[in-house]
Amino acid sequence: MEAVHNGLDAVPAAERFHPDCIVSDIRLPDIDGYEVARSFRAHPDFQQIPMVALTAYAPPEMCRAAGFDCHLEKPTQVWTLVGVVRQIADVH
């Protein structure tokens, strides 16, 4: 597991770390989570990576339109997140 604290660092970190799944907030300090998702979907190595939007305010349809596979509202239980990650990882 690796964490970054802004959207601009997400793809470079993934290039180094090669994650199995991306979990991102929508409200980030530099670019928003929608742009992060679009960046992953445009990257040849991450077009199929499972992505979860974990957010307090973003509508599910906007998250899916940006490329997220799933939308979870904050606050959420850790086991809910784990279950969703397992489920979408099985699909991909």
PDB file with one MODEL, atoms N, CA, C and O in Angstrom:
MODEL        1
ATOM      1  N   MET A   1       0.848  -1.162   0.000  1.00  0.00           N
ATOM      2  CA  MET A   1       0.000   0.000   0.000  1.00  0.00           C
ATOM      3  C   MET A   1       0.898   1.231   0.000  1.00  0.00           C
ATOM      4  O   MET A   1       1.938   1.267   0.657  1.00  0.00           O
ATOM      5  N   GLU A   2       0.471   2.226  -0.747  1.00  0.00           N
ATOM      6  CA  GLU A   2       1.171   3.504  -0.768  1.00  0.00           C
ATOM      7  C   GLU A   2       0.129   4.611  -0.809  1.00  0.00           C
ATOM      8  O   GLU A   2      -0.899   4.482  -1.473  1.00  0.00           O
ATOM      9  N   ALA A   3       0.397   5.685  -0.105  1.00  0.00           N
ATOM     10  CA  ALA A   3      -0.525   6.821  -0.083  1.00  0.00           C
ATOM     11  C   ALA A   3       0.186   8.053  -0.621  1.00  0.00           C
ATOM     12  O   ALA A   3       1.372   8.266  -0.370  1.00  0.00           O
ATOM     13  N   VAL A   4      -0.557   8.851  -1.359  1.00  0.00           N
ATOM     14  CA  VAL A   4      -0.084  10.170  -1.779  1.00  0.00           C
ATOM     15  C   VAL A   4      -1.111  11.177  -1.284  1.00  0.00           C
ATOM     16  O   VAL A   4      -2.257  10.823  -1.007  1.00  0.00           O
ATOM     17  N   HIS A   5      -0.697  12.418  -1.176  1.00  0.00           N
ATOM     18  CA  HIS A   5      -1.557  13.418  -0.546  1.00  0.00           C
ATOM     19  C   HIS A   5      -2.058  14.483  -1.498  1.00  0.00           C
ATOM     20  O   HIS A   5      -2.615  15.496  -1.077  1.00  0.00           O
ATOM     21  N   ASN A   6      -1.854  14.246  -2.790  1.00  0.00           N
ATOM     22  CA  ASN A   6      -2.416  15.150  -3.787  1.00  0.00           C
ATOM     23  C   ASN A   6      -2.579  14.389  -5.096  1.00  0.00           C
ATOM     24  O   ASN A   6      -2.018  13.310  -5.281  1.00  0.00           O
ATOM     25  N   GLY A   7      -3.349  14.966  -5.986  1.00  0.00           N
ATOM     26  CA  GLY A   7      -3.667  14.292  -7.233  1.00  0.00           C
ATOM     27  C   GLY A   7      -2.519  14.207  -8.213  1.00  0.00           C
ATOM     28  O   GLY A   7      -2.414  13.233  -8.958  1.00  0.00           O
ATOM     29  N   LEU A   8      -1.655  15.210  -8.227  1.00  0.00           N
ATOM     30  CA  LEU A   8      -0.550  15.221  -9.184  1.00  0.00           C
ATOM     31  C   LEU A   8       0.463  14.105  -8.928  1.00  0.00           C
ATOM     32  O   LEU A   8       1.152  13.669  -9.850  1.00  0.00           O
ATOM     33  N   ASP A   9       0.553  13.649  -7.693  1.00  0.00           N
ATOM     34  CA  ASP A   9       1.499  12.583  -7.362  1.00  0.00           C
ATOM     35  C   ASP A   9       0.937  11.177  -7.593  1.00  0.00           C
ATOM     36  O   ASP A   9       1.677  10.200  -7.485  1.00  0.00           O
ATOM     37  N   ALA A  10      -0.340  11.059  -7.905  1.00  0.00           N
ATOM     38  CA  ALA A  10      -0.987   9.749  -7.972  1.00  0.00           C
ATOM     39  C   ALA A  10      -0.432   8.855  -9.077  1.00  0.00           C
ATOM     40  O   ALA A  10      -0.037   7.720  -8.807  1.00  0.00           O
ATOM     41  N   VAL A  11      -0.396   9.337 -10.296  1.00  0.00           N
ATOM     42  CA  VAL A  11       0.078   8.490 -11.402  1.00  0.00           C
ATOM     43  C   VAL A  11       1.563   8.169 -11.259  1.00  0.00           C
ATOM     44  O   VAL A  11       1.936   7.006 -11.414  1.00  0.00           O
ATOM     45  N   PRO A  12       2.437   9.153 -10.967  1.00  0.00           N
ATOM     46  CA  PRO A  12       3.848   8.799 -10.773  1.00  0.00           C
ATOM     47  C   PRO A  12       4.060   7.764  -9.651  1.00  0.00           C
ATOM     48  O   PRO A  12       4.903   6.876  -9.779  1.00  0.00           O
ATOM     49  N   ALA A  13       3.306   7.881  -8.573  1.00  0.00           N
ATOM     50  CA  ALA A  13       3.412   6.894  -7.489  1.00  0.00           C
ATOM     51  C   ALA A  13       2.963   5.523  -7.979  1.00  0.00           C
ATOM     52  O   ALA A  13       3.595   4.517  -7.659  1.00  0.00           O
ATOM     53  N   ALA A  14       1.898   5.473  -8.740  1.00  0.00           N
ATOM     54  CA  ALA A  14       1.405   4.198  -9.272  1.00  0.00           C
ATOM     55  C   ALA A  14       2.408   3.581 -10.246  1.00  0.00           C
ATOM     56  O   ALA A  14       2.556   2.360 -10.296  1.00  0.00           O
ATOM     57  N   GLU A  15       3.085   4.408 -11.007  1.00  0.00           N
ATOM     58  CA  GLU A  15       4.110   3.890 -11.926  1.00  0.00           C
ATOM     59  C   GLU A  15       5.237   3.196 -11.158  1.00  0.00           C
ATOM     60  O   GLU A  15       5.799   2.207 -11.629  1.00  0.00           O
ATOM     61  N   ARG A  16       5.562   3.720  -9.978  1.00  0.00           N
ATOM     62  CA  ARG A  16       6.604   3.108  -9.138  1.00  0.00           C
ATOM     63  C   ARG A  16       6.081   1.889  -8.371  1.00  0.00           C
ATOM     64  O   ARG A  16       6.775   0.882  -8.231  1.00  0.00           O
ATOM     65  N   PHE A  17       4.853   2.000  -7.882  1.00  0.00           N
ATOM     66  CA  PHE A  17       4.313   1.021  -6.946  1.00  0.00           C
ATOM     67  C   PHE A  17       3.522  -0.104  -7.621  1.00  0.00           C
ATOM     68  O   PHE A  17       3.488  -1.218  -7.098  1.00  0.00           O
ATOM     69  N   HIS A  18       2.900   0.153  -8.745  1.00  0.00           N
ATOM     70  CA  HIS A  18       2.060  -0.812  -9.470  1.00  0.00           C
ATOM     71  C   HIS A  18       0.943  -1.381  -8.595  1.00  0.00           C
ATOM     72  O   HIS A  18       0.919  -2.579  -8.315  1.00  0.00           O
ATOM     73  N   PRO A  19       0.016  -0.517  -8.163  1.00  0.00           N
ATOM     74  CA  PRO A  19      -1.067  -0.968  -7.272  1.00  0.00           C
ATOM     75  C   PRO A  19      -2.067  -1.877  -7.980  1.00  0.00           C
ATOM     76  O   PRO A  19      -2.153  -1.901  -9.208  1.00  0.00           O
ATOM     77  N   ASP A  20      -2.800  -2.606  -7.194  1.00  0.00           N
ATOM     78  CA  ASP A  20      -3.875  -3.450  -7.709  1.00  0.00           C
ATOM     79  C   ASP A  20      -5.192  -2.696  -7.790  1.00  0.00           C
ATOM     80  O   ASP A  20      -6.113  -3.123  -8.486  1.00  0.00           O
ATOM     81  N   CYS A  21      -5.287  -1.572  -7.079  1.00  0.00           N
ATOM     82  CA  CYS A  21      -6.519  -0.793  -7.009  1.00  0.00           C
ATOM     83  C   CYS A  21      -6.160   0.635  -6.594  1.00  0.00           C
ATOM     84  O   CYS A  21      -5.173   0.861  -5.893  1.00  0.00           O
ATOM     85  N   ILE A  22      -6.972   1.588  -7.036  1.00  0.00           N
ATOM     86  CA  ILE A  22      -6.810   2.990  -6.662  1.00  0.00           C
ATOM     87  C   ILE A  22      -8.038   3.419  -5.865  1.00  0.00           C
ATOM     88  O   ILE A  22      -9.169   3.188  -6.292  1.00  0.00           O
ATOM     89  N   VAL A  23      -7.819   4.038  -4.718  1.00  0.00           N
ATOM     90  CA  VAL A  23      -8.889   4.646  -3.926  1.00  0.00           C
ATOM     91  C   VAL A  23      -8.552   6.127  -3.830  1.00  0.00           C
ATOM     92  O   VAL A  23      -7.467   6.494  -3.379  1.00  0.00           O
ATOM     93  N   SER A  24      -9.483   6.975  -4.255  1.00  0.00           N
ATOM     94  CA  SER A  24      -9.203   8.408  -4.264  1.00  0.00           C
ATOM     95  C   SER A  24     -10.392   9.208  -3.769  1.00  0.00           C
ATOM     96  O   SER A  24     -11.549   8.878  -4.027  1.00  0.00           O
ATOM     97  N   ASP A  25     -10.070  10.262  -3.054  1.00  0.00           N
ATOM     98  CA  ASP A  25     -11.068  11.268  -2.717  1.00  0.00           C
ATOM     99  C   ASP A  25     -11.309  12.104  -3.976  1.00  0.00           C
ATOM    100  O   ASP A  25     -10.547  12.004  -4.937  1.00  0.00           O
ATOM    101  N   ILE A  26     -12.331  12.903  -3.980  1.00  0.00           N
ATOM    102  CA  ILE A  26     -12.582  13.816  -5.096  1.00  0.00           C
ATOM    103  C   ILE A  26     -11.986  15.182  -4.789  1.00  0.00           C
ATOM    104  O   ILE A  26     -11.382  15.805  -5.662  1.00  0.00           O
ATOM    105  N   ARG A  27     -12.145  15.637  -3.595  1.00  0.00           N
ATOM    106  CA  ARG A  27     -11.593  16.945  -3.212  1.00  0.00           C
ATOM    107  C   ARG A  27     -10.138  16.752  -2.779  1.00  0.00           C
ATOM    108  O   ARG A  27      -9.854  16.184  -1.724  1.00  0.00           O
ATOM    109  N   LEU A  28      -9.233  17.238  -3.618  1.00  0.00           N
ATOM    110  CA  LEU A  28      -7.798  17.132  -3.368  1.00  0.00           C
ATOM    111  C   LEU A  28      -7.186  18.526  -3.435  1.00  0.00           C
ATOM    112  O   LEU A  28      -7.804  19.440  -3.981  1.00  0.00           O
ATOM    113  N   PRO A  29      -5.988  18.706  -2.890  1.00  0.00           N
ATOM    114  CA  PRO A  29      -5.428  20.063  -2.810  1.00  0.00           C
ATOM    115  C   PRO A  29      -4.978  20.671  -4.137  1.00  0.00           C
ATOM    116  O   PRO A  29      -4.827  21.890  -4.216  1.00  0.00           O
ATOM    117  N   ASP A  30      -4.762  19.881  -5.168  1.00  0.00           N
ATOM    118  CA  ASP A  30      -4.284  20.451  -6.425  1.00  0.00           C
ATOM    119  C   ASP A  30      -5.264  20.185  -7.562  1.00  0.00           C
ATOM    120  O   ASP A  30      -6.020  21.083  -7.933  1.00  0.00           O
ATOM    121  N   ILE A  31      -5.275  18.999  -8.117  1.00  0.00           N
ATOM    122  CA  ILE A  31      -6.286  18.642  -9.109  1.00  0.00           C
ATOM    123  C   ILE A  31      -7.332  17.785  -8.398  1.00  0.00           C
ATOM    124  O   ILE A  31      -7.043  17.177  -7.367  1.00  0.00           O
ATOM    125  N   ASP A  32      -8.527  17.736  -8.938  1.00  0.00           N
ATOM    126  CA  ASP A  32      -9.559  16.953  -8.254  1.00  0.00           C
ATOM    127  C   ASP A  32      -9.478  15.475  -8.636  1.00  0.00           C
ATOM    128  O   ASP A  32      -8.767  15.091  -9.565  1.00  0.00           O
ATOM    129  N   GLY A  33     -10.214  14.674  -7.907  1.00  0.00           N
ATOM    130  CA  GLY A  33     -10.224  13.235  -8.128  1.00  0.00           C
ATOM    131  C   GLY A  33     -10.757  12.831  -9.488  1.00  0.00           C
ATOM    132  O   GLY A  33     -10.388  11.780 -10.011  1.00  0.00           O
ATOM    133  N   TYR A  34     -11.621  13.651 -10.066  1.00  0.00           N
ATOM    134  CA  TYR A  34     -12.097  13.354 -11.421  1.00  0.00           C
ATOM    135  C   TYR A  34     -10.929  13.380 -12.399  1.00  0.00           C
ATOM    136  O   TYR A  34     -10.809  12.502 -13.252  1.00  0.00           O
ATOM    137  N   GLU A  35     -10.068  14.390 -12.274  1.00  0.00           N
ATOM    138  CA  GLU A  35      -8.902  14.494 -13.151  1.00  0.00           C
ATOM    139  C   GLU A  35      -7.922  13.353 -12.880  1.00  0.00           C
ATOM    140  O   GLU A  35      -7.294  12.838 -13.805  1.00  0.00           O
ATOM    141  N   VAL A  36      -7.791  12.961 -11.618  1.00  0.00           N
ATOM    142  CA  VAL A  36      -6.945  11.810 -11.280  1.00  0.00           C
ATOM    143  C   VAL A  36      -7.466  10.568 -12.005  1.00  0.00           C
ATOM    144  O   VAL A  36      -6.689   9.839 -12.621  1.00  0.00           O
ATOM    145  N   ALA A  37      -8.758  10.330 -11.935  1.00  0.00           N
ATOM    146  CA  ALA A  37      -9.344   9.162 -12.599  1.00  0.00           C
ATOM    147  C   ALA A  37      -9.128   9.221 -14.102  1.00  0.00           C
ATOM    148  O   ALA A  37      -8.759   8.220 -14.717  1.00  0.00           O
ATOM    149  N   ARG A  38      -9.355  10.377 -14.695  1.00  0.00           N
ATOM    150  CA  ARG A  38      -9.142  10.510 -16.143  1.00  0.00           C
ATOM    151  C   ARG A  38      -7.675  10.276 -16.514  1.00  0.00           C
ATOM    152  O   ARG A  38      -7.380   9.708 -17.566  1.00  0.00           O
ATOM    153  N   SER A  39      -6.761  10.713 -15.649  1.00  0.00           N
ATOM    154  CA  SER A  39      -5.332  10.492 -15.903  1.00  0.00           C
ATOM    155  C   SER A  39      -4.995   9.002 -15.883  1.00  0.00           C
ATOM    156  O   SER A  39      -4.230   8.521 -16.719  1.00  0.00           O
ATOM    157  N   PHE A  40      -5.568   8.278 -14.929  1.00  0.00           N
ATOM    158  CA  PHE A  40      -5.333   6.836 -14.891  1.00  0.00           C
ATOM    159  C   PHE A  40      -5.935   6.150 -16.102  1.00  0.00           C
ATOM    160  O   PHE A  40      -5.309   5.263 -16.682  1.00  0.00           O
ATOM    161  N   ARG A  41      -7.124   6.540 -16.490  1.00  0.00           N
ATOM    162  CA  ARG A  41      -7.773   5.903 -17.640  1.00  0.00           C
ATOM    163  C   ARG A  41      -7.041   6.214 -18.954  1.00  0.00           C
ATOM    164  O   ARG A  41      -7.130   5.437 -19.904  1.00  0.00           O
ATOM    165  N   ALA A  42      -6.329   7.325 -19.017  1.00  0.00           N
ATOM    166  CA  ALA A  42      -5.578   7.690 -20.220  1.00  0.00           C
ATOM    167  C   ALA A  42      -4.193   7.029 -20.257  1.00  0.00           C
ATOM    168  O   ALA A  42      -3.565   6.974 -21.314  1.00  0.00           O
ATOM    169  N   HIS A  43      -3.723   6.539 -19.134  1.00  0.00           N
ATOM    170  CA  HIS A  43      -2.391   5.929 -19.044  1.00  0.00           C
ATOM    171  C   HIS A  43      -2.473   4.478 -19.535  1.00  0.00           C
ATOM    172  O   HIS A  43      -3.333   3.728 -19.073  1.00  0.00           O
ATOM    173  N   PRO A  44      -1.605   4.072 -20.455  1.00  0.00           N
ATOM    174  CA  PRO A  44      -1.709   2.716 -21.010  1.00  0.00           C
ATOM    175  C   PRO A  44      -1.581   1.590 -19.980  1.00  0.00           C
ATOM    176  O   PRO A  44      -2.140   0.511 -20.175  1.00  0.00           O
ATOM    177  N   ASP A  45      -0.853   1.829 -18.890  1.00  0.00           N
ATOM    178  CA  ASP A  45      -0.684   0.779 -17.883  1.00  0.00           C
ATOM    179  C   ASP A  45      -1.829   0.702 -16.884  1.00  0.00           C
ATOM    180  O   ASP A  45      -1.928  -0.273 -16.138  1.00  0.00           O
ATOM    181  N   PHE A  46      -2.691   1.708 -16.855  1.00  0.00           N
ATOM    182  CA  PHE A  46      -3.716   1.766 -15.812  1.00  0.00           C
ATOM    183  C   PHE A  46      -5.139   1.914 -16.339  1.00  0.00           C
ATOM    184  O   PHE A  46      -6.043   2.269 -15.583  1.00  0.00           O
ATOM    185  N   GLN A  47      -5.344   1.652 -17.600  1.00  0.00           N
ATOM    186  CA  GLN A  47      -6.684   1.823 -18.167  1.00  0.00           C
ATOM    187  C   GLN A  47      -7.711   0.878 -17.552  1.00  0.00           C
ATOM    188  O   GLN A  47      -8.898   1.200 -17.509  1.00  0.00           O
ATOM    189  N   GLN A  48      -7.274  -0.262 -17.084  1.00  0.00           N
ATOM    190  CA  GLN A  48      -8.197  -1.254 -16.529  1.00  0.00           C
ATOM    191  C   GLN A  48      -8.108  -1.389 -15.014  1.00  0.00           C
ATOM    192  O   GLN A  48      -8.777  -2.244 -14.433  1.00  0.00           O
ATOM    193  N   ILE A  49      -7.291  -0.557 -14.364  1.00  0.00           N
ATOM    194  CA  ILE A  49      -7.133  -0.697 -12.914  1.00  0.00           C
ATOM    195  C   ILE A  49      -8.435  -0.335 -12.196  1.00  0.00           C
ATOM    196  O   ILE A  49      -9.061   0.669 -12.538  1.00  0.00           O
ATOM    197  N   PRO A  50      -8.851  -1.124 -11.219  1.00  0.00           N
ATOM    198  CA  PRO A  50     -10.065  -0.789 -10.476  1.00  0.00           C
ATOM    199  C   PRO A  50      -9.863   0.504  -9.671  1.00  0.00           C
ATOM    200  O   PRO A  50      -8.828   0.692  -9.033  1.00  0.00           O
ATOM    201  N   MET A  51     -10.859   1.380  -9.711  1.00  0.00           N
ATOM    202  CA  MET A  51     -10.784   2.651  -8.989  1.00  0.00           C
ATOM    203  C   MET A  51     -12.053   2.901  -8.194  1.00  0.00           C
ATOM    204  O   MET A  51     -13.167   2.714  -8.685  1.00  0.00           O
ATOM    205  N   VAL A  52     -11.857   3.331  -6.948  1.00  0.00           N
ATOM    206  CA  VAL A  52     -12.960   3.638  -6.039  1.00  0.00           C
ATOM    207  C   VAL A  52     -12.891   5.119  -5.673  1.00  0.00           C
ATOM    208  O   VAL A  52     -11.845   5.610  -5.247  1.00  0.00           O
ATOM    209  N   ALA A  53     -13.992   5.816  -5.838  1.00  0.00           N
ATOM    210  CA  ALA A  53     -14.114   7.191  -5.347  1.00  0.00           C
ATOM    211  C   ALA A  53     -14.653   7.115  -3.923  1.00  0.00           C
ATOM    212  O   ALA A  53     -15.724   6.558  -3.684  1.00  0.00           O
ATOM    213  N   LEU A  54     -13.908   7.674  -2.990  1.00  0.00           N
ATOM    214  CA  LEU A  54     -14.311   7.715  -1.581  1.00  0.00           C
ATOM    215  C   LEU A  54     -14.487   9.186  -1.241  1.00  0.00           C
ATOM    216  O   LEU A  54     -13.506   9.905  -1.051  1.00  0.00           O
ATOM    217  N   THR A  55     -15.738   9.635  -1.163  1.00  0.00           N
ATOM    218  CA  THR A  55     -15.989  11.069  -1.121  1.00  0.00           C
ATOM    219  C   THR A  55     -17.204  11.413  -0.281  1.00  0.00           C
ATOM    220  O   THR A  55     -18.102  10.595  -0.085  1.00  0.00           O
ATOM    221  N   ALA A  56     -17.210  12.623   0.203  1.00  0.00           N
ATOM    222  CA  ALA A  56     -18.327  13.087   1.019  1.00  0.00           C
ATOM    223  C   ALA A  56     -19.377  13.827   0.202  1.00  0.00           C
ATOM    224  O   ALA A  56     -20.506  13.997   0.663  1.00  0.00           O
ATOM    225  N   TYR A  57     -19.031  14.265  -0.992  1.00  0.00           N
ATOM    226  CA  TYR A  57     -19.978  15.131  -1.682  1.00  0.00           C
ATOM    227  C   TYR A  57     -20.182  14.862  -3.168  1.00  0.00           C
ATOM    228  O   TYR A  57     -21.132  15.397  -3.739  1.00  0.00           O
ATOM    229  N   ALA A  58     -19.362  14.078  -3.811  1.00  0.00           N
ATOM    230  CA  ALA A  58     -19.462  13.911  -5.261  1.00  0.00           C
ATOM    231  C   ALA A  58     -20.576  12.938  -5.628  1.00  0.00           C
ATOM    232  O   ALA A  58     -20.711  11.885  -5.005  1.00  0.00           O
ATOM    233  N   PRO A  59     -21.372  13.285  -6.635  1.00  0.00           N
ATOM    234  CA  PRO A  59     -22.435  12.378  -7.061  1.00  0.00           C
ATOM    235  C   PRO A  59     -21.878  11.138  -7.773  1.00  0.00           C
ATOM    236  O   PRO A  59     -20.900  11.235  -8.513  1.00  0.00           O
ATOM    237  N   PRO A  60     -22.495   9.989  -7.551  1.00  0.00           N
ATOM    238  CA  PRO A  60     -22.011   8.746  -8.158  1.00  0.00           C
ATOM    239  C   PRO A  60     -21.894   8.824  -9.681  1.00  0.00           C
ATOM    240  O   PRO A  60     -20.931   8.307 -10.247  1.00  0.00           O
ATOM    241  N   GLU A  61     -22.843   9.453 -10.343  1.00  0.00           N
ATOM    242  CA  GLU A  61     -22.797   9.493 -11.805  1.00  0.00           C
ATOM    243  C   GLU A  61     -21.593  10.289 -12.326  1.00  0.00           C
ATOM    244  O   GLU A  61     -21.047   9.957 -13.378  1.00  0.00           O
ATOM    245  N   MET A  62     -21.181  11.320 -11.610  1.00  0.00           N
ATOM    246  CA  MET A  62     -19.992  12.080 -12.021  1.00  0.00           C
ATOM    247  C   MET A  62     -18.726  11.254 -11.802  1.00  0.00           C
ATOM    248  O   MET A  62     -17.786  11.321 -12.595  1.00  0.00           O
ATOM    249  N   CYS A  63     -18.711  10.484 -10.734  1.00  0.00           N
ATOM    250  CA  CYS A  63     -17.553   9.624 -10.466  1.00  0.00           C
ATOM    251  C   CYS A  63     -17.420   8.556 -11.545  1.00  0.00           C
ATOM    252  O   CYS A  63     -16.323   8.308 -12.046  1.00  0.00           O
ATOM    253  N   ARG A  64     -18.514   7.937 -11.895  1.00  0.00           N
ATOM    254  CA  ARG A  64     -18.468   6.902 -12.935  1.00  0.00           C
ATOM    255  C   ARG A  64     -18.104   7.504 -14.295  1.00  0.00           C
ATOM    256  O   ARG A  64     -17.365   6.887 -15.062  1.00  0.00           O
ATOM    257  N   ALA A  65     -18.607   8.681 -14.596  1.00  0.00           N
ATOM    258  CA  ALA A  65     -18.279   9.342 -15.859  1.00  0.00           C
ATOM    259  C   ALA A  65     -16.790   9.667 -15.958  1.00  0.00           C
ATOM    260  O   ALA A  65     -16.233   9.681 -17.055  1.00  0.00           O
ATOM    261  N   ALA A  66     -16.148   9.927 -14.830  1.00  0.00           N
ATOM    262  CA  ALA A  66     -14.711  10.240 -14.823  1.00  0.00           C
ATOM    263  C   ALA A  66     -13.856   8.979 -14.945  1.00  0.00           C
ATOM    264  O   ALA A  66     -12.669   9.064 -15.263  1.00  0.00           O
ATOM    265  N   GLY A  67     -14.450   7.812 -14.694  1.00  0.00           N
ATOM    266  CA  GLY A  67     -13.706   6.562 -14.829  1.00  0.00           C
ATOM    267  C   GLY A  67     -13.651   5.695 -13.595  1.00  0.00           C
ATOM    268  O   GLY A  67     -13.072   4.609 -13.626  1.00  0.00           O
ATOM    269  N   PHE A  68     -14.246   6.159 -12.500  1.00  0.00           N
ATOM    270  CA  PHE A  68     -14.277   5.328 -11.290  1.00  0.00           C
ATOM    271  C   PHE A  68     -15.226   4.152 -11.497  1.00  0.00           C
ATOM    272  O   PHE A  68     -16.245   4.274 -12.176  1.00  0.00           O
ATOM    273  N   ASP A  69     -14.878   3.017 -10.905  1.00  0.00           N
ATOM    274  CA  ASP A  69     -15.731   1.831 -10.974  1.00  0.00           C
ATOM    275  C   ASP A  69     -16.790   1.825  -9.887  1.00  0.00           C
ATOM    276  O   ASP A  69     -17.834   1.187 -10.022  1.00  0.00           O
ATOM    277  N   CYS A  70     -16.508   2.542  -8.811  1.00  0.00           N
ATOM    278  CA  CYS A  70     -17.391   2.497  -7.648  1.00  0.00           C
ATOM    279  C   CYS A  70     -17.336   3.826  -6.907  1.00  0.00           C
ATOM    280  O   CYS A  70     -16.339   4.546  -6.966  1.00  0.00           O
ATOM    281  N   HIS A  71     -18.406   4.133  -6.220  1.00  0.00           N
ATOM    282  CA  HIS A  71     -18.536   5.360  -5.441  1.00  0.00           C
ATOM    283  C   HIS A  71     -18.935   4.978  -4.022  1.00  0.00           C
ATOM    284  O   HIS A  71     -19.930   4.282  -3.819  1.00  0.00           O
ATOM    285  N   LEU A  72     -18.163   5.429  -3.043  1.00  0.00           N
ATOM    286  CA  LEU A  72     -18.507   5.226  -1.633  1.00  0.00           C
ATOM    287  C   LEU A  72     -18.581   6.580  -0.949  1.00  0.00           C
ATOM    288  O   LEU A  72     -17.733   7.446  -1.164  1.00  0.00           O
ATOM    289  N   GLU A  73     -19.592   6.749  -0.134  1.00  0.00           N
ATOM    290  CA  GLU A  73     -19.742   8.003   0.602  1.00  0.00           C
ATOM    291  C   GLU A  73     -19.010   7.941   1.929  1.00  0.00           C
ATOM    292  O   GLU A  73     -19.041   6.928   2.629  1.00  0.00           O
ATOM    293  N   LYS A  74     -18.347   9.045   2.266  1.00  0.00           N
ATOM    294  CA  LYS A  74     -17.740   9.199   3.587  1.00  0.00           C
ATOM    295  C   LYS A  74     -18.825   9.605   4.564  1.00  0.00           C
ATOM    296  O   LYS A  74     -19.760  10.301   4.167  1.00  0.00           O
ATOM    297  N   PRO A  75     -18.748   9.216   5.783  1.00  0.00           N
ATOM    298  CA  PRO A  75     -17.817   8.223   6.290  1.00  0.00           C
ATOM    299  C   PRO A  75     -18.283   6.829   5.903  1.00  0.00           C
ATOM    300  O   PRO A  75     -19.479   6.583   5.743  1.00  0.00           O
ATOM    301  N   THR A  76     -17.346   5.938   5.757  1.00  0.00           N
ATOM    302  CA  THR A  76     -17.668   4.544   5.450  1.00  0.00           C
ATOM    303  C   THR A  76     -16.848   3.638   6.364  1.00  0.00           C
ATOM    304  O   THR A  76     -15.761   4.007   6.809  1.00  0.00           O
ATOM    305  N   GLN A  77     -17.362   2.495   6.627  1.00  0.00           N
ATOM    306  CA  GLN A  77     -16.647   1.529   7.452  1.00  0.00           C
ATOM    307  C   GLN A  77     -15.509   0.915   6.640  1.00  0.00           C
ATOM    308  O   GLN A  77     -15.650   0.700   5.436  1.00  0.00           O
ATOM    309  N   VAL A  78     -14.401   0.638   7.286  1.00  0.00           N
ATOM    310  CA  VAL A  78     -13.252   0.069   6.590  1.00  0.00           C
ATOM    311  C   VAL A  78     -13.613  -1.256   5.925  1.00  0.00           C
ATOM    312  O   VAL A  78     -13.109  -1.558   4.843  1.00  0.00           O
ATOM    313  N   TRP A  79     -14.473  -2.046   6.551  1.00  0.00           N
ATOM    314  CA  TRP A  79     -14.836  -3.338   5.965  1.00  0.00           C
ATOM    315  C   TRP A  79     -15.702  -3.162   4.728  1.00  0.00           C
ATOM    316  O   TRP A  79     -15.689  -4.011   3.836  1.00  0.00           O
ATOM    317  N   THR A  80     -16.449  -2.075   4.666  1.00  0.00           N
ATOM    318  CA  THR A  80     -17.204  -1.775   3.447  1.00  0.00           C
ATOM    319  C   THR A  80     -16.237  -1.500   2.306  1.00  0.00           C
ATOM    320  O   THR A  80     -16.399  -2.023   1.204  1.00  0.00           O
ATOM    321  N   LEU A  81     -15.235  -0.680   2.577  1.00  0.00           N
ATOM    322  CA  LEU A  81     -14.225  -0.375   1.567  1.00  0.00           C
ATOM    323  C   LEU A  81     -13.490  -1.637   1.134  1.00  0.00           C
ATOM    324  O   LEU A  81     -13.308  -1.864  -0.062  1.00  0.00           O
ATOM    325  N   VAL A  82     -13.067  -2.455   2.081  1.00  0.00           N
ATOM    326  CA  VAL A  82     -12.366  -3.695   1.760  1.00  0.00           C
ATOM    327  C   VAL A  82     -13.244  -4.589   0.890  1.00  0.00           C
ATOM    328  O   VAL A  82     -12.761  -5.169  -0.082  1.00  0.00           O
ATOM    329  N   GLY A  83     -14.507  -4.704   1.222  1.00  0.00           N
ATOM    330  CA  GLY A  83     -15.422  -5.531   0.446  1.00  0.00           C
ATOM    331  C   GLY A  83     -15.590  -5.039  -0.983  1.00  0.00           C
ATOM    332  O   GLY A  83     -15.620  -5.834  -1.922  1.00  0.00           O
ATOM    333  N   VAL A  84     -15.698  -3.728  -1.143  1.00  0.00           N
ATOM    334  CA  VAL A  84     -15.842  -3.142  -2.478  1.00  0.00           C
ATOM    335  C   VAL A  84     -14.571  -3.362  -3.298  1.00  0.00           C
ATOM    336  O   VAL A  84     -14.640  -3.722  -4.473  1.00  0.00           O
ATOM    337  N   VAL A  85     -13.418  -3.147  -2.679  1.00  0.00           N
ATOM    338  CA  VAL A  85     -12.143  -3.357  -3.380  1.00  0.00           C
ATOM    339  C   VAL A  85     -12.024  -4.822  -3.823  1.00  0.00           C
ATOM    340  O   VAL A  85     -11.626  -5.097  -4.955  1.00  0.00           O
ATOM    341  N   ARG A  86     -12.358  -5.735  -2.954  1.00  0.00           N
ATOM    342  CA  ARG A  86     -12.327  -7.163  -3.327  1.00  0.00           C
ATOM    343  C   ARG A  86     -13.280  -7.452  -4.482  1.00  0.00           C
ATOM    344  O   ARG A  86     -12.934  -8.165  -5.424  1.00  0.00           O
ATOM    345  N   GLN A  87     -14.458  -6.902  -4.398  1.00  0.00           N
ATOM    346  CA  GLN A  87     -15.463  -7.160  -5.431  1.00  0.00           C
ATOM    347  C   GLN A  87     -15.026  -6.621  -6.791  1.00  0.00           C
ATOM    348  O   GLN A  87     -15.104  -7.341  -7.786  1.00  0.00           O
ATOM    349  N   ILE A  88     -14.572  -5.383  -6.855  1.00  0.00           N
ATOM    350  CA  ILE A  88     -14.195  -4.846  -8.164  1.00  0.00           C
ATOM    351  C   ILE A  88     -12.875  -5.441  -8.657  1.00  0.00           C
ATOM    352  O   ILE A  88     -12.655  -5.518  -9.866  1.00  0.00           O
ATOM    353  N   ALA A  89     -11.999  -5.860  -7.756  1.00  0.00           N
ATOM    354  CA  ALA A  89     -10.760  -6.502  -8.173  1.00  0.00           C
ATOM    355  C   ALA A  89     -11.056  -7.858  -8.832  1.00  0.00           C
ATOM    356  O   ALA A  89     -10.359  -8.264  -9.761  1.00  0.00           O
ATOM    357  N   ASP A  90     -12.080  -8.545  -8.352  1.00  0.00           N
ATOM    358  CA  ASP A  90     -12.471  -9.824  -8.942  1.00  0.00           C
ATOM    359  C   ASP A  90     -13.030  -9.652 -10.350  1.00  0.00           C
ATOM    360  O   ASP A  90     -12.899 -10.544 -11.188  1.00  0.00           O
ATOM    361  N   VAL A  91     -13.651  -8.505 -10.607  1.00  0.00           N
ATOM    362  CA  VAL A  91     -14.237  -8.231 -11.918  1.00  0.00           C
ATOM    363  C   VAL A  91     -13.147  -7.911 -12.935  1.00  0.00           C
ATOM    364  O   VAL A  91     -13.248  -8.279 -14.105  1.00  0.00           O
ATOM    365  N   HIS A  92     -12.115  -7.231 -12.482  1.00  0.00           N
ATOM    366  CA  HIS A  92     -11.038  -6.832 -13.406  1.00  0.00           C
ATOM    367  C   HIS A  92     -10.077  -7.939 -13.482  1.00  0.00           C
ATOM    368  O   HIS A  92      -9.080  -7.844 -14.198  1.00  0.00           O
TER     369      HIS A  92
ENDMDL
END
